[in-house]
């Protein structure tokens, strides 16, 4: 009989923690999971799932406008924000129940409360102490809001899903994918929307062509994009609205300020000081290639480490760790190359592999294929919005290094292409593939002539 209560004690029931727990239990380990907030973690509760539901809601405004060009006479009485929030809450509750059943049916003991590590082999939850041969930290990330005068007047992405009323005017501060998604959501729902970013252009790290195209599309839609701008202070007016003073001296009035200025590892009050676990200079937990921390009995996966902050990555890491610990013959490491990702703004962005800039930095001589066109649906709708597609190809090997798209259903299209890129497809393979006509996706296999080459 083991000297410990559990073989594996997991802190955090998000995507990575749940996957690691279920798999480890399936391999015969005695597993416990502690969660103090919500089952399913950020993605299910205050991240990608509710955000995409809100994005669907925002898109209906354009859908109803476009319907007129196709012969439909639609009238809308208005938008009911409380109904959207209530329906979203019901769906998230359903998903919470599914996660609970996944854990309990796998034989995992679920402990609902904040876990604190006492030492390398002991954890306390709600006053009860438990021992474990190994501890896994999977507590994810948390929104980061910098310190400035008036910080108490803003909200983060955690709170935005629970607003009681839809504001008339919104300011979104930040230039990452979370910021651009919420700016599009609020604008689509009819809010006067401003997006503020301190850099020259948002979506840093994305392909430059994608960044520039998206800025033009959003401006054409009527979003107020303000680059090279930052908040100096925020004050609340007597009527409840907010006065935002920018660092250039300009003042703006708004009803809501949403800060989407990044996330940091959620390690506060976790008890790491009682262990040999080390953090890097960004606050991430240091781990080796097998997700083992500098304390040999403690492991960490997902957004609490310096990894790619995506739900499928946390899932893959949880699966790899469970196999490494309890089913070594089935272990295979996570491949972090060519990870497809999507931004669910309006229109969608999807990206796969290397950007043009990153490919050149790696020493590749490139052929660049680009296409801009008005999607077929937009013709009768009278909408001038263009889609953008781009292939990054190595001149010498003809291998496709990157795929990028801005347009309707970009994520759905690029997910399929990810299989081809992972398999090492060349541009010749793309050229030999027949397209499905008429679709937007066929553009990826019909771009014959390079836009430019090194």
PEJOCOR-V224945 format. One record per helix or strand. SS is the DSSP state (@ for helix, = for strand). FROM is the first residue (numbers start at 0). TO is the last residue. If there is no record, write none. Layout:
ss=SS from=FROM to=TO
ss=SS from=FROM to=TO
This chain:
ss== from=5 to=10
ss=@ from=14 to=25
ss== from=30 to=34
ss=@ from=40 to=45
ss=@ from=47 to=69
ss=@ from=80 to=104
ss== from=108 to=111
ss== from=114 to=118
ss== from=121 to=124
ss== from=127 to=136
ss== from=140 to=142
ss== from=148 to=148
ss=@ from=150 to=152
ss== from=154 to=154
ss=@ from=156 to=159
ss== from=168 to=172
ss=@ from=176 to=187
ss== from=191 to=195
ss=@ from=207 to=220
ss== from=223 to=225
ss== from=230 to=235
ss== from=241 to=245
ss== from=250 to=253
ss== from=255 to=258
ss== from=262 to=264
ss=@ from=271 to=273
ss== from=278 to=278
ss== from=284 to=284
ss== from=291 to=291
ss== from=297 to=299
ss=@ from=301 to=303
ss== from=304 to=304
ss=@ from=310 to=325
ss=@ from=327 to=329
ss== from=340 to=342
ss== from=348 to=352
ss=@ from=355 to=360
ss== from=365 to=373
ss=@ from=375 to=380
ss== from=385 to=393
ss== from=398 to=405
ss=@ from=409 to=421
ss== from=425 to=425
ss=@ from=426 to=431
ss=@ from=440 to=444
ss== from=451 to=452
